[in-house]
Amino acid sequence: MEYNRFAAVQYARRWAFRRNPIYYNFDEIGGDCTNYVSQAVYAGAGVMNFTPDFGWYYISPELRAPAWTSVQYFYNFMTTNEGPGPFGHEAELSEARPGDVIQFAYNGNDFFSHTLMVVSVGRVPMPQNILLAAHTRDVYRRRMSTYSYTNARLIHIDGVREP
């Protein structure tokens, strides 16, 4: 099944500076970035994976998969998922498309701690013309090149598998 990149980006735009009341706001308990990006990816995928512990789903703040709200678990799920839901691979920035996901590491280490949605890409994808949306520090259409990250990884969403 095809991933609807337009729907993912439209969701990111609509909720960039506010919170969808259907979902809990995790700003005060670790940050809302991966929760927000999961919501946007779900808007483009329409399928969750309800596998206990290793899936990607949200029912309530207490009933959710770690991959819905955790940077590393999100990456692990998206790049290894062989079941229902969205799936992708870590890719070069040259593969970036709207609806893909970027994660940042800071302070010179490989501990990735921020998840962002790609909302626009120039003709030749590079940090100067990749525009991002994120929560925790709410942004929409912020240039990737304006962040002070020390490492970045792109998760290119390849598609969606139905249950």
C-alpha positions in Angstrom: 0.0 0.0 0.0 1.3 3.5 -0.8 2.2 5.9 1.9 0.2 9.2 1.5 3.0 11.7 1.8 0.6 14.6 1.1 -1.7 13.6 4.0 1.3 13.2 6.4 2.6 16.7 5.5 -0.9 18.3 5.8 -1.3 16.8 9.2 2.1 18.1 10.2 1.1 21.6 9.0 -2.3 21.6 10.8 -0.9 20.5 14.2 2.6 22.2 14.1 1.8 24.9 16.6 -1.0 23.2 18.6 -1.9 19.8 19.9 -4.4 17.3 18.6 -6.7 16.6 21.6 -7.0 12.9 20.5 -3.4 12.4 21.6 -1.7 13.1 24.9 0.8 15.9 24.9 4.1 14.6 26.1 5.9 18.0 26.3 6.2 17.9 30.1 7.4 14.3 30.3 10.3 14.0 27.9 9.0 15.8 24.8 6.4 15.5 22.2 8.5 15.3 19.0 8.2 11.6 18.2 4.5 11.5 19.3 3.8 14.3 16.8 5.8 12.7 14.0 4.0 9.4 14.7 0.7 11.1 14.4 1.7 12.6 11.0 3.1 9.3 9.7 -0.2 7.6 10.8 -2.1 10.3 8.9 -0.2 9.2 5.8 -0.3 5.4 6.6 -3.7 4.8 8.2 -2.4 1.6 9.7 -1.0 0.9 13.2 0.9 -2.2 14.3 -0.6 -3.5 17.5 2.2 -6.0 18.3 2.8 -5.8 22.0 6.1 -4.1 23.0 7.5 -4.0 19.4 4.7 -2.5 17.4 3.8 1.1 16.7 0.4 2.1 18.0 -1.4 4.6 20.2 -4.6 4.0 22.1 -4.1 6.1 25.2 -1.1 7.5 27.1 -1.0 4.2 29.0 -1.7 2.0 26.0 0.9 2.8 23.4 3.9 1.2 21.9 7.4 2.5 22.9 7.9 3.2 19.2 5.1 5.8 19.1 6.9 8.2 21.5 10.6 7.1 21.7 13.2 8.3 19.2 15.2 5.1 19.1 12.2 2.7 19.3 10.6 4.7 16.4 13.7 4.2 14.3 13.9 0.5 15.2 10.3 -0.1 14.3 10.3 1.8 11.0 13.6 0.2 9.7 12.7 -3.4 10.7 8.9 -3.6 10.4 7.8 -6.6 8.4 4.3 -6.6 9.7 1.3 -4.2 9.4 2.0 -0.4 9.3 4.5 1.8 7.7 8.0 0.7 7.0 11.2 2.3 5.7 14.9 2.4 5.7 17.8 4.6 6.8 18.8 6.5 3.7 21.1 9.3 2.4 19.7 12.8 2.5 19.6 12.7 -1.3 16.5 10.4 -0.9 14.6 12.8 1.3 11.0 13.4 0.3 8.1 15.2 2.1 6.6 12.8 4.7 9.9 11.2 5.5 11.5 11.5 9.0 14.8 13.0 10.2 16.3 12.3 13.6 19.1 14.3 15.2 21.9 13.6 17.7 23.5 16.4 19.6 26.8 17.0 21.5 29.0 14.9 19.3 27.5 11.5 20.1 25.3 8.9 18.3 22.5 9.2 20.8 19.6 10.4 18.7 17.1 12.4 20.7 14.9 14.5 18.4 12.5 13.4 15.7 11.2 15.7 12.9 9.0 15.5 9.8 10.3 16.5 6.4 7.6 18.8 4.9 9.4 20.2 1.9 12.5 19.4 -0.1 14.3 21.4 -2.8 15.2 19.9 -6.2 18.5 18.6 -4.9 17.9 17.6 -1.2 20.5 19.1 1.1 20.3 20.6 4.6 19.8 24.2 3.2 16.6 23.2 1.4 15.1 20.5 3.5 12.3 22.0 5.6 11.1 20.4 8.8 8.3 20.4 11.3 8.5 19.3 14.9 7.0 19.5 18.4 8.6 20.1 21.8 10.1 23.3 20.3 7.3 23.8 17.8 8.4 24.6 14.2 7.0 24.4 10.7 9.1 24.8 7.6 12.4 25.3 9.5 15.5 24.7 7.5 17.5 21.6 8.5 20.7 23.7 8.2 19.6 26.0 11.1 19.8 23.2 13.7 23.0 22.5 15.7 23.0 18.8 15.4 26.1 16.7 15.2 24.6 13.7 13.5 21.4 13.2 11.4 19.7 10.2 10.0 16.9 10.1 7.4 14.2 7.4 7.7 12.7 7.2 4.2 9.2 5.7 4.4 8.9 3.1 1.7 5.3 2.1 2.1 2.6 0.6 4.3 1.5 -3.0 4.9 -2.1 -3.7 5.7 -3.0 -6.0 8.6 
